[in-house]
Amino acid sequence: MKMIRAIIRPEKEDEVIAALEKEGIFAFTRQSVFGRGRQRGIEVGGFRYEELAKVEMTVVVKDDQLERALGTIKIAACTGNPGDGKLFVSNLVESRTIHHD
């Protein structure tokens, strides 16, 4: 299994979720985060914003779903502007569901 951590623009969150669902990928964890990339923030109207609001989504997929999931996220999250986000992929050794016996 693979774990994808996607850092995306907040306004693209719903599009990414809908696109993943269309591909049959329904489970994810989402949280609001702040950060910056190569641009080191932005300047708007004379004010410098060092950190920008982003959404971090964690998605776990089977190995054979990885490329499809990455491609889906990239297309849905893209605006064509700097700061669209980043995708991190790592191997997941184990996943367990918490349930009542």
RODODREN-820212 format. One record per residue: residue in one letter; x, y, z of N, C-alpha, C in turn. Coordinates in steps of 0.1 Angstrom, whole numbers, padded with zeros to 4 digits, always signed. Each point is the difference from the previous one (the first is absolute). Layout:
N
AXYZXYZXYZ ...
This chain:
101
M+0008-0012+0000-0008+0012+0000+0009+0012+0000 K-0006+0011-0005+0007+0013-0001-0008+0011+0008 M+0007+0009+0006-0007+0011+0006+0004+0013-0007 I-0010+0007-0005+0002+0013-0007-0004+0011+0009 R+0009+0009+0002-0003+0013+0007+0000+0011-0011 A-0012+0006-0002-0002+0010-0010-0002+0013+0007 I+0009+0010-0003-0002+0014+0005-0006+0008-0012 I-0012+0004+0002-0007+0007-0011-0007+0013+0004 R-0004+0008-0009-0007+0012+0003-0014-0003+0005 P-0004+0008+0010-0013-0003+0007-0012+0000-0010 E+0001+0009-0010-0011+0001-0010-0001-0012-0009 K+0010-0008+0000+0000-0012-0009-0004-0013+0007 E-0002+0001+0013-0003-0012+0008-0012-0008-0005 D-0011+0007-0002-0012-0007-0004+0002-0007-0014 E+0007+0007-0009+0003-0006-0013+0008-0013+0001 V+0010+0001+0009+0009-0012+0002-0008-0011+0006 I-0008+0002+0010-0008-0010+0006-0010-0006-0011 A-0007+0008-0007-0009-0005-0010+0007-0009-0011 A+0012+0005-0004+0008-0007-0010+0005-0014+0005 L+0004+0000+0013+0004-0013+0006-0012-0009+0001 E-0011+0005+0004-0012-0009+0001-0004-0005-0013 K+0001+0007-0011-0003-0004-0013+0009-0012-0004 E+0012+0000+0006+0010-0011-0003-0002-0012+0010 G-0010+0001+0009-0002-0011+0010+0008+0001+0012 I+0006+0012+0003+0009+0002+0012-0008+0009+0009 F-0006-0006+0011-0009+0008+0008+0006+0004+0014 A+0010-0007+0005+0005+0003+0013+0011+0010+0000 F+0000+0009+0009+0011+0010+0001-0001+0007+0014 T+0010+0006+0003+0001+0009+0012+0004+0014-0004 R-0006+0010+0005+0002+0013-0004+0002+0009+0012 Q+0010+0010-0002+0002+0010+0011+0004+0013-0007 S-0003+0011+0007+0005+0013-0005+0014+0002+0006 V+0008+0005-0009+0014+0003+0004+0005+0013-0005 F+0011+0005+0004+0006+0012-0005+0014-0004-0005 G+0005+0007-0010+0014-0003-0004+0004+0009-0012 R+0011-0003-0005+0005+0007-0012+0010-0009-0008 G+0001+0004-0012+0009-0008-0009+0011+0009-0005 R+0005-0003-0012+0011+0007-0006-0002+0015-0001 Q-0013+0004-0001-0002+0014-0002+0001+0008+0014 R+0001-0007+0011+0002+0006+0013-0011+0009+0003 G-0012-0004-0003-0012+0009+0003-0003+0009-0012 I-0009+0009+0002-0004+0009-0010-0001+0014+0005 E+0000+0010-0009-0002+0014+0003-0013+0005-0007 V-0009+0005+0008-0012+0005-0005-0003+0014+0006 G-0001+0010-0009-0003+0014+0005+0010+0005+0010 G+0012-0003-0002+0010+0005+0010+0002-0008+0012 F-0008-0010+0002+0001-0009+0012+0007-0013-0005 R+0009-0005+0008+0006-0013-0002-0006-0011+0009 Y-0005-0011-0007-0005-0011+0008+0010-0011-0001 E+0007-0003+0011+0011-0010+0000-0006-0014-0001 E-0012-0003+0006-0005-0013-0001-0015+0001-0005 L-0003-0010-0008-0014+0000-0007-0008-0012+0005 A-0013+0002+0000-0009-0010+0004+0000-0011-0011 K+0001-0012+0004-0001-0012-0009-0008-0011+0007 V-0003-0010-0008-0007-0012+0005+0010-0012-0001 E+0001-0008+0010+0008-0012-0001-0009-0012+0000 M+0001-0007-0011-0009-0013-0001+0010-0012+0001 T-0004-0009+0008+0007-0013+0000-0009-0011-0006 V+0005-0007-0010-0008-0010-0007+0009-0013+0000 V-0006-0011+0004+0007-0013-0001-0006-0008-0011 V+0009-0005-0009-0005-0008-0011+0009-0013-0002 K-0006-0009-0007+0008-0012-0003+0010+0004-0011 D+0011-0008+0000+0011+0004-0009-0004+0002-0014 D-0010-0009-0005-0004+0002-0014-0009+0012-0003 Q-0005+0006+0011-0008+0012-0002+0008+0013+0001 L+0013-0001+0003+0008+0012+0003+0001+0010-0011 E+0004-0004-0012+0001+0009-0011-0013+0007-0004 R-0011-0008+0000-0013+0005-0003-0004+0011+0010 A+0002-0003+0013-0003+0009+0011+0008+0013-0001 L+0013-0001-0003+0009+0012-0001-0004+0008-0012 G-0003-0006-0011-0005+0007-0012-0013+0007+0002 T-0009-0006+0007-0013+0006+0003+0002+0012+0009 I+0008-0001+0010+0002+0011+0009+0007+0012-0008 K+0010-0003-0007+0007+0010-0008-0009+0008-0009 I-0009-0007-0007-0009+0006-0010-0010+0009+0008 A-0006-0006+0010-0011+0007+0008+0006+0012+0008 A+0012-0001+0004+0006+0011+0009+0007+0011-0008 C+0002-0002-0013+0008+0009-0008-0008+0013-0003 T+0006+0011+0002-0005+0013-0005+0009+0005-0011 G+0012-0005-0001+0010+0005-0009+0008+0011+0005 N-0002+0003+0013+0008+0011+0006+0009-0005+0011 P+0011+0007+0003+0009-0004+0011-0008-0002+0013 G+0004-0010+0008-0007-0002+0012-0011-0010+0000 D-0002-0007-0012-0010-0010-0001+0001-0011+0010 G+0012-0003+0005+0001-0010+0010+0012-0010-0002 K-0001-0011+0008+0011-0010-0001-0006-0013+0004 L+0006-0011-0006-0004-0013+0003+0011-0008+0006 F-0002-0007+0011+0011-0008+0007-0006-0014+0000 V+0009-0010-0004-0004-0014+0000+0009-0007+0009 S-0005-0009+0008+0008-0009+0009-0006-0014+0000 N+0008-0009+0003-0005-0014+0002-0007-0001+0013 L-0011-0007+0001-0007-0003+0012+0001-0014+0003 V+0006-0003+0012+0003-0014+0004-0013-0007+0004 E-0008+0007+0008-0012-0006+0005-0011+0010+0003 S-0012-0004-0001-0011+0008+0004-0010-0009+0007 R-0005+0006+0011-0010-0008+0008-0012+0009+0003 T-0012-0006+0000-0012+0007+0003-0003-0002+0015 I-0004+0011+0006-0004+0000+0014-0015-0004+0000 H-0003-0010+0007-0015-0004+0001-0002-0007+0013 H-0013+0000+0004-0005-0006+0012-0001-0015-0002 D+0005-0008+0008-0001-0015-0001-0013-0005+0006 
